Amino acid sequence: MLYFFFSYHPNFIIEPKKSLIAEFWKQLEKKSVSRNQVLEKLKKVFGDDKVGRAIVSAITKPSSQPRKGEPFYNAKSSIDVFYGDKARPASEVGKLALDSIDKYGKGRFFAFFHFGDPDTAGHKYGENSQEYSNAIIEVDKWLGRIVEKLKALGIYNETRIYVTSDHGFDEGKTTHSMASDVFFATNDAEIKRRGDQRDIVPTILVRMEVDVSRFNPPLPGRLLTEPERSW
């Protein structure tokens, strides 16, 4: 059994700007700039105040403290195939996915792949740009090849595929401060309704036969396998 959906590494957005982050860190150490000044600079670079605050928090913590990522990143040691540690182009991720099917496709396994193209293009060129559209099309082509491979091996009907994103984009912009809507594509026939971002994780876990009622604190969201109901 194979699963596909996007991941978000805790350092993903920092990776392309490592030299810039290092320079800000030096400035903070020397106290030549204040924390608020760095926040303003990061806001201009990333176009997102929330991201800037997260980065400043990360680079000002003592190095002895563990870095924290999002839940699926932290769970990577329990995932059979995990390629969510950095942003990779679709051409690279797609080949890794096809190779993984060849290697593990005869048995039950869980795979996590991060296609970085749409996020990178969206942040660089904007939500309505041709580059952003081209990036989505490129990922879609590779997903098509993955589906073709599964069907050729006769395991498509036994495979659940989940494709989603970590965020949307502000209309026509490179930011996502007010863009919580995400897409969710799947071949899972048990998905009965539309929902929002918080519904995706508990739904996937339940479909993997995980008892989410034992989570403490409880996960937000409701199962997409259940009929719509008021909160």
C-alpha positions in Angstrom: 0.0 0.0 0.0 1.5 3.3 -1.1 0.7 6.9 -0.1 1.8 10.1 -1.8 1.4 13.6 -0.3 3.5 16.7 0.1 5.7 17.2 3.2 7.0 20.3 4.8 10.5 20.0 6.3 11.0 22.5 9.2 14.0 24.1 7.4 12.5 23.9 3.9 11.9 27.6 3.4 15.2 28.4 5.0 17.3 26.1 2.8 17.4 28.5 -0.3 18.5 31.4 2.0 21.1 29.7 4.2 23.7 32.4 3.6 21.2 35.1 4.3 20.1 33.4 7.5 23.8 33.0 8.6 24.4 36.7 8.0 21.4 37.7 10.1 22.6 35.3 12.9 26.0 37.0 12.9 24.4 40.4 13.2 22.3 39.2 16.1 25.3 37.7 17.8 27.2 41.0 17.4 24.1 42.9 18.5 24.5 45.1 15.5 20.8 44.7 14.7 17.8 44.1 16.9 15.4 41.1 16.7 12.7 43.4 15.4 15.0 44.7 12.6 15.8 41.1 11.5 12.1 40.3 11.5 11.5 43.2 9.2 14.3 42.1 6.9 12.9 38.5 6.8 9.4 39.8 6.1 10.7 41.6 3.0 12.6 38.5 1.9 9.9 35.9 2.4 6.9 38.1 2.2 5.4 36.5 5.3 5.7 37.8 8.9 4.8 34.4 10.3 7.7 32.8 8.5 10.1 35.5 9.6 9.2 35.0 13.3 9.6 31.2 13.0 13.1 31.7 11.5 14.2 34.2 14.1 12.9 31.9 16.8 14.9 29.0 15.3 18.2 30.8 14.8 18.1 32.4 18.3 17.6 29.2 20.2 20.6 27.4 21.7 21.9 24.8 19.3 21.6 22.1 22.0 17.8 22.3 21.7 16.3 19.9 19.2 14.9 21.3 16.0 11.2 20.6 15.7 9.4 19.9 12.4 5.8 19.1 11.5 4.3 15.8 12.6 5.0 13.8 9.5 8.6 15.0 9.5 9.1 13.9 13.1 7.6 10.5 12.2 10.0 9.9 9.3 11.8 7.2 11.2 8.6 5.1 11.0 8.0 5.8 7.4 9.3 3.2 4.9 10.2 5.6 2.2 10.7 9.3 3.1 11.7 12.1 0.7 10.5 15.1 2.6 13.8 16.3 4.0 14.4 19.0 1.3 12.8 20.6 -1.8 13.4 18.5 -4.8 12.3 19.1 -8.4 9.5 16.8 -9.8 12.0 15.2 -12.2 14.0 13.9 -9.3 11.2 13.1 -6.9 9.2 11.3 -9.7 12.1 9.0 -10.5 12.6 8.3 -6.8 8.9 7.4 -6.6 9.1 5.0 -9.6 12.2 3.4 -8.2 10.5 2.9 -4.9 7.6 1.2 -6.5 10.0 -1.2 -8.2 11.7 -1.9 -5.0 8.8 -2.2 -2.6 5.7 -2.6 -4.8 5.3 -6.3 -4.0 4.6 -5.6 -0.4 2.8 -3.2 1.9 4.7 0.1 2.5 4.2 3.8 3.2 5.9 6.5 1.1 6.2 10.2 1.6 7.3 12.4 -1.3 7.7 16.2 -1.5 7.5 17.7 -4.9 9.0 21.2 -4.4 8.2 22.8 -7.8 4.8 24.5 -7.2 5.9 26.0 -3.9 9.2 27.3 -5.2 7.6 28.8 -8.3 4.7 30.3 -6.4 7.0 32.1 -3.9 9.3 33.3 -6.7 6.9 34.2 -9.5 3.4 34.5 -7.9 0.2 32.5 -7.9 -1.1 33.5 -11.3 2.3 33.3 -13.1 2.9 31.0 -16.0 5.9 29.5 -14.1 3.5 28.5 -11.3 1.1 26.8 -13.7 4.0 25.1 -15.4 5.3 23.7 -12.1 1.9 22.3 -11.3 1.7 20.7 -14.7 5.1 19.2 -14.4 4.2 17.6 -11.0 0.9 16.3 -12.6 2.8 14.6 -15.4 5.0 12.7 -12.9 1.9 11.7 -10.9 0.4 10.4 -14.1 3.5 8.3 -14.7 3.3 7.0 -11.1 -0.3 6.0 -11.7 0.6 4.3 -15.0 3.3 2.4 -13.2 1.0 1.2 -10.5 -1.6 0.0 -13.1 1.1 -1.7 -15.2 2.1 -3.7 -12.1 -1.5 -4.5 -11.3 -1.3 -2.8 -7.8 -3.2 0.5 -8.5 -6.4 -0.8 -6.9 -4.6 -1.8 -3.8 -2.8 1.6 -3.5 -4.1 4.7 -1.9 -2.7 7.9 -3.2 -3.1 11.2 -1.4 -1.9 14.4 -2.9 -2.1 17.7 -1.0 -0.2 20.9 -0.2 0.9 22.7 2.9 -0.8 26.0 1.8 -2.3 28.0 -1.0 -1.3 31.4 -2.2 -2.7 34.9 -1.9 -4.4 35.8 -5.1 -1.7 36.9 -7.7 1.0 37.2 -5.0 4.0 35.2 -3.8 2.7 35.2 -0.2 0.2 33.0 1.6 -0.8 35.0 4.7 -4.5 34.7 3.9 -4.4 31.5 1.8 -5.4 28.6 4.0 -7.3 26.7 1.2 -5.5 23.7 -0.1 -6.3 21.0 -2.6 -6.7 17.3 -1.8 -6.7 14.7 -4.6 -7.0 11.0 -3.9 -8.2 7.7 -5.5 -9.6 6.7 -2.1 -13.3 6.0 -2.8 -14.1 6.3 0.9 -13.6 10.1 0.9 -17.1 11.4 0.9 -16.9 15.2 1.1 -14.8 18.4 0.9 -13.2 19.8 4.0 -10.3 22.0 5.0 -6.7 21.6 5.8 -7.1 20.3 9.3 -9.3 17.4 8.1 -6.5 15.8 6.0 -4.1 14.4 8.6 -6.7 12.6 10.7 -8.4 11.2 7.6 -5.2 9.7 6.2 -4.2 8.3 9.6 -7.6 6.6 10.1 -7.4 5.1 6.6 -4.1 3.6 7.8 -6.1 2.1 10.7 -4.5 4.4 13.3 -6.7 5.1 16.3 -6.7 8.9 16.4 -9.0 9.0 19.4 -6.0 8.2 21.5 -4.0 11.3 20.5 -3.4 13.8 23.2 -3.8 16.6 22.5 -6.5 15.5 20.0 -6.0 16.3 16.4 -8.1 19.2 15.0 -10.4 18.5 12.1 -12.9 15.8 11.2 -12.8 12.8 8.9 -13.4 13.3 5.3 -14.8 9.8 5.2 -17.8 11.0 7.3 -20.8 13.0 6.0 -20.7 16.8 6.4 -22.2 18.0 9.7 -22.2 21.3 11.6 -19.5 22.0 14.2 
